[in-house]
């Protein structure tokens, strides 16, 4: 049995253990830190929260990409396919890669749109910080980030549930072939 087949069989036998976050507790803790940072309503807190929410959102998209890739792998098994996004890409590029490479599901376009809008606000904060003279404008824009993240998280959750349902269906339809 080669490494690819071993990897697929490990995921089939324990999809929850291989297709979820190794560091879910840490990511949850980061979101709590972001919420706490926003309560200060100052520039430092706003920048911290924005960066944290961006990093967690990136992990959510990477997670959905992994689930989507696994569905495709199950669909073509025993043939091999790898759909990894390019490494070392910007947040905007990751959003485009997710849109291009992941399987469609209800509300996927809303997730992509929410991530793009979030990225616009993040770019405004990151690139206009030294030229925007209105601290209140920066704080106001950043406070939008928390509600955007909450919406993104909800849409990620719906996507993950949809993908896990598809994974279960694929595993059940291929039990003999996959567990062979």
N, C-alpha and C positions, 0 to 999 in steps of 0.2 A: 504494500500500500504506500503510495507516494504522499508527500507533505500536503498537497492540495486535498486529496481525498481524506486524509486524516483530519485536516482542518474542518472540512464539511461535516464529517461524521461527529466530531466533537460538538459542533454547533447544533446538529440535529438531535443529539442525545441530551443536550442541555442548552437550548436556545437562550433562556433567560440568563444563564451564566456567561455566555460568550457574546451576547449582542446588547448588553446593557453597559452602563458606566462602571468602570472599576472604582471610580472616585466620586460616586454620586453624593456621598455625604460631604465631601470637600466642596463640590460644586454648589450644593445647597447652602453650605456655610458661606460661600462667596456671595451668593445672592442676599443672604442676611446682612453681610457686611455692606453691600451696595445700598440696601434699604436704610441701614443705619447712617451711612455717609450722606445720604440725601436729606436726612432730618436736620442736618446742620445748615442747609441751604446756603452754602458758601462755595466758592470756586473750587477749592480743593476737594470737597465732598462730591461735587457734581462731576468733576473729572474722574475721580476714583470710581464712582458708580457707573459712569458711562463705559469706562474700560472694563470693569468687571462684567457688566451685562453683555458687552461685546464678546468677551472671551467665553462666557457661558453659552451665548447664542451660537458661537462657532462650534462648540462641542455638541450642541443639540443638532446642528446641521450635519456634522460629521457622523453622529449616531444614526440619523435617518439615512444617510448615504450608505452606511454599513448594512443596515437592515434591508435597504433596497437591493444592494449588491447581492446579499444572501438569497433573496427571493429569485433574482435572476440566475444565480448559481444553481439553486434547486431546480429551476425550470429547465436548464440545459444539462443537468447532471446525467450521465457521468462525464460529459464534455467539460472542459475548463473555460472559465472566463473571469477576468479581473477588471473591475471598473473603477479603480481608485482615482480620485481626483489628483491633480498635480500637487506636489508638495510645495511648501513655501509660497503660498499665494495670499493675496490680500483678502480681507473680509468680503469686499465686493466681488472678487473673482470666485470665492467660495460659494457665494449666493448663486452666481451664474452656473457654476459647476453642479450645484445641487439641483438647480432648475433643469439643467440639461441631462444629467445622469440618473436622476432618481425616477422611480416609477410614479406615475400620476396617482393621486388619491383625492377624495373630496377635500377641498379647502387648501390644497397644495399651493395654488396660485395666491391665496390670501397670505400664506406663510411667506412665500417669496416676496410679495408686495410689502408685508410688514417688516421683513428684514431689510429690504431696500430703503424703506422710509427711515428705519432705525439708523441705517448706515449714513443716510443724508444728514441726520442730526448729529451723529458721531463725527462725521467729517467737518461739519460746521464748528463743533466744539473744538476739535483737534486743530483745525487750520485757521480759525478766526479768533482764537483765544487772544493772541497778541495784537490783533488789529481791531477787534470789537471793543469799543470803549464803554459799552453799557453792560455792566456786571449783571444787572437784572435780566437783560435779554439772554445772556448765557445761562443763568440759573433757570429761567423760565423754559428755555429750550431743553435743558437737561431734565427738568422735572417730567417732561413728556416721555423720556426714555423709560422710566419705570413702568408706566402704563403700556408702552409699546412692548417692553420685555414680557410683561404679564400676558399680553395677547399672543406674542410669539410662543411663549411656553405652552399656552393652551392649545395652539395650533400644532405645535410639536407633539404634544401628548396625543392628540387625535390622530396624527400621522403615524406615530409609533403603534398605537392600538390597531390601526388599519393594517400596518405592515405585519404585526404579529399574527393577526388573523390570516393574512395571506400565507405567512410562513407555516402556520398550523395546517392550512389546507394543502400546501405543497408537500409537507412532510407526510400527511395522511394519505395523499394520493400516490406517493412514491415509496411507501414504507418498505415494500419488498426489495425494490431496487436499491434504495439508499442504505437500509440497515443490513441488507443482504448478507 
